[in-house]
Structures are given as C-alpha cells and as structure tokens.
Amino acid sequence: MGVYEGRGQLARSMKDLNNRWLDTKSTWQDSTSEAFEQEHLVTLETDLRQAVTAMEHMAQVIAQVKRDCGV
C-alpha cells in the first residue's frame, strides 16, 4: 500500500468512526459520553490529522527521491 492509499484509508476510517459515533451519541447523552468523546475521539482525530500531515510529507520526500534517482 502506498502513502496516498494509506492516507485515504485512514481518512475513510475516521469518517466511518465519526458517523458511528453520531449514531451512538443520539442515544447516549450523559457526562460519560462527553468524557469519552473528549478523551478518546477528539484526541484520535488530532492524532489522525498529524499522521496525515506526516504522510503527505513522506509522499513528497518519496517523490523527490524517485525524481533524483530517475525512477
């Protein structure tokens, strides 16, 4: 799997998780659900954004290496 494919898969998975959370949240509305969202989902989304940024950077580096090597 390439960097762009991996990035796309992460983005799709996070979108799916967010959609499922919205479904769950419609029936689970208390302080525990709020804490779960803040402690886990918000943190995960932040980490995902950082991972996607790093993957984009790696894709650029790999592309430059390929150009430099004539691949």
N, C-alpha and C positions, 0 to 999 in steps of 0.2 A: 504494500500500500504506500502510495506517495504522500508527501506532506499535504498537498491540497486535498486529497481524498480523506486523509485523517482529520484534517480541519473541518471538512464538510460533515463527516460522521459525528464529530464532537458537537457541532452546531445543531445537527438534527436531533441528537440525543438530548441535548439541553432543552430544545424546543419541546420535545415529547415529554420530558420531565416537567417542564413548566405547565404544559397543558393538563397533565395528570394531576399536578398539584392544584390547579384551579378547580378541577372537578372535586378533588378531595376537600379543598378549602370551603366549598359550598355547603358541606355537611359537618365540617369540623371547625368550629369557630369558638375558640376559647384561648386562654392565655398560653396553654401548652402548644397549640398550633402556631401561635405567633412566635413563641420562643423557638420552635422547630424551624420555622421559616427563616428567622434571623440567624440562628446558629448554624444551620446546615445549607439551606438553599441559597441565601444571599452570599454566603462565603463561597459556595461552589460556583456560583455564577461569576464572582470576581476572579476566582482561580481560573475558570474557563477562559475568560477574556484575556488574562495574562498568558495562558497557554496558546491561544490562537495568535496573539501578537508574536510570541516566540516562534511559532510555526511559520508565520509569514516571513519573519526574518530569516529563518533557516532555509525557506524556499528560495529567497533571494540569494543567499550565500551559495546554495547548491547550483542555482542557475549561473551565477558568476563563475564558479569553479568549472562547470561544464563549458562555458564560453572560453575560459582561459585554457582549458585542456583540448579544445577543439572537438568536443563530443557533441 
